[in-house]
Amino acid sequence: MTPAPFLDAITEAPPGAAWWVRAADGLRLRVGGWRPARAAGTVLIFPGRTEYVEKYGRPARDFLDAGLAVLAVDWRGQGMADRLPRAPFAGHVRAFADYQRDVAAMLEVAKAQGFPRPFHLLGHSMGGAIGLRALTRGLDVASAVFTAPMWGIVIAPHLRPAAWAVSWAGKRTGLGHRVAPGAVPGCYAATAPFADNTLTTCPDGFAYLQGQLTATPELQVGGPSLAWLHEALVECAALGRAPAPAVPTLVWLGTRERIVDPARIAARAESWPAARLARVEGAEHELLMERPALRAQVVEGTLAHMRAHAA
């Protein structure tokens, strides 16, 4: 692994560092993070679809203040990681299992760069699906926290059969790289107006995210591809049936959630003896970019959970 660019100017956090690393199939990924002078453990951040390391600058600052190091990854197809040639701007993946190669590469960086244990998982949205799959495969963490995890996707009931059929047909006919019908072709977070956006009710949090993407348009990712949609639907269904990991887990869910499926999240959490579901009244999808009082609820509860399971 070699040093990679790190965009300190957009993070609102202390200086960080990043490294290039190759996944087992040869794709180049970027892993980056922050370390305090003395760390009592490391938070492994599994970002959501379209996201990138620097988006987590503000949460990283909170974790650093609590004495925890932070490590995050640019998944394949987003951030500064290699984009898949046929769909460089779409949110695209050939197989959802490929993300587990990225998890393995991230752990290689953690080991090589000496990020301290215990590790704690923080998975957001799509990173929540990747994280739960990693837990079922034995990811060695002391605790897990999920914010609005993608354990189901909000699709109108009358459109769900069509979503399955069209996404399956797209993959089978070589058109899996095409943006899924009805998806926003551009980068939603970069172009959406604040009014009635599905990400956050906080003007400052929304401006932070849009400011990053405006300053660095090369980080932008558009709507999901047909292949990504089909793979995501298959993985969400499989995760709903997967055995519940024994890792102590806290799941955060906003009561105004409109991107991932609250019913499926609740069902998965309720069937998981080691998990606890915490609802955040009035919050949208980006719980770590919400209004100060809501954000503080999530940050403080997350830190308390990690401290309680630091052994």
Stockholm file with secondary structure:
# STOCKHOLM 1.0

chainA/1-311         MTPAPFLDAITEAPPGAAWWVRAADGLRLRVGGWRPARAAGTVLIFPGRTEYVEKYGRPARDFLDAGLAVLAVDWRGQGMADRLPRAPFAGHVRAFADYQRDVAAMLEVAKAQGFPRPFHLLGHSMGGAIGLRALTRGLDVASAVFTAPMWGIVIAPHLRPAAWAVSWAGKRTGLGHRVAPGAVPGCYAATAPFADNTLTTCPDGFAYLQGQLTATPELQVGGPSLAWLHEALVECAALGRAPAPAVPTLVWLGTRERIVDPARIAARAESWPAARLARVEGAEHELLMERPALRAQVVEGTLAHMRAHAA
#=GR chainA/1-311 SS CEEECCCGGGTSSSCCEEEEEECTTSCEEEEEEECCSSCSCEEEEECCTTCCGGGGHHHHHHHHHTTCEEEEEECTTSTTSCCCTTCSSSBCCSCTTHHHHHHHHHHHHHHHTTCCSSEEEEEETHHHHHHHHHHHTTCCCSEEEEESCCSSBCCCTTTHHHHHHHHHHHHHTTCTTSBCTTSCSSCHHHHCCSTTCSSCSCHHHHHHHHHHHHHCGGGCCCSBBHHHHHHHHHHHHHHHHSCCCSSCEEEEEETTCCSBCHHHHHHHHHTCTTEEEEEETTCCSCGGGSCHHHHHHHHHHHHHHHHHTCC
#=GC SS_cons         CEEECCCGGGTSSSCCEEEEEECTTSCEEEEEEECCSSCSCEEEEECCTTCCGGGGHHHHHHHHHTTCEEEEEECTTSTTSCCCTTCSSSBCCSCTTHHHHHHHHHHHHHHHTTCCSSEEEEEETHHHHHHHHHHHTTCCCSEEEEESCCSSBCCCTTTHHHHHHHHHHHHHTTCTTSBCTTSCSSCHHHHCCSTTCSSCSCHHHHHHHHHHHHHCGGGCCCSBBHHHHHHHHHHHHHHHHSCCCSSCEEEEEETTCCSBCHHHHHHHHHTCTTEEEEEETTCCSCGGGSCHHHHHHHHHHHHHHHHHTCC
//
